[in-house]
Every structure is written in structure tokens, then in C-alpha cells.
């Protein structure tokens, strides 16, 4: 018997919670139906399939991350802003590992355009204005920061730094210092 009150939004939120518990890759419509104690078919009036569910979870995660980033950046500039945004991603991945993984889902162009992904890029570009970078260096720096933040967070959450000294927090702080120094001293483009 189907439960009253199921909506695509409620299923996405429940799917996000499930992703944090069992891993984003393991989330399926069938698994979610078990969570609500309903038949799988009753969920198909709200989500098309597991890919649709995963896309909805990804959109939710991107929105949550963008909201946290916006709040963390308010009133900050330079290294303060850089560290604040990096810490948002790192903290989110620690608290919501499944949602963080969902935020990395490759979206189709239409879903990507409607997502909070653009807000993430704008937040990063806002930080970079404090470093006086112009195009195309600003785009290179956006890609660098995304790569460093995601790479570090992915390795750390997988346990890659848990078996050696120094402490992961010390490395993170040094990386933020190094990024700040690099952005303040961005290399000139190579001669053509």
C-alpha cells in the first residue's frame, strides 16, 4: 500500500540520506522503496528511474553546497574566502559523503544548466577577484581550485591520509597557504 505524501522532493531528500548511509553508487529506486515500505512501482509516478533519482539527489547536493558556500563567503575576501570555500566542501564531504559523491555526478546539459553548478563557479570567481586574475587565467584558477579541493577531499574521505603523519588538518592548512601564495603570484603566460 502506497504511503501518502511521497513527492519527487521528498524522495530526493530520502535518497540523499540513503546515499550518506550506504553510498551514492548503491542508491536505487528499489532501495528507496524498501525505505518507505512501498512497492517499487508506486515510486515511478514520482521518479522515472534510478538515474532520475540520482540526478535529483545530485541537484539537491549542489544546491546545499552552494547555499553553504554563499553563507561562508559572506563578508570574506582573499585567503579568508579561499579557506572558507575549501572548508565548506571538505566539511560537507565529511558529514554527507553520499551527497558529496552525488554532487560529482555528470549531469545532462539541461539538468546542468538548471543546477546550482553555476553558483559554484560564480563563488569561486568571486574569490578570484580578490587576486586580480583576468581571463583566461581566472578559468585556469577555477579549475585548479576545484581540482585541489575535490582531489584532497576524495583522498581524505577514502582514508588516504589516515596512516601517516603529519595530521591531515595540518596538510590542509598548508595547502590553503600554498594556494593563496600561488594565486597572489600567478605565473605569467608562456611566450607564444
Secondary structure, DSSP 8 states (H G I E B T S, - for coil): ---TT--HHHHHHHHHHHHHHH-GGG--HHHHHHHHTS-HHHHTTT-SSHHHHHHHHHHHHHHHHHHHHHHHHTT--HHHHHHHHHHHHHHHHHH-HHHHHHTT----HHHHHHSTHHHHHHHHHHHHHTTT--TTHHHHHHHHHHHHHHHHHHHHHTTTTTTSSS-HHHHHHHHHHHHHHHHHT-------
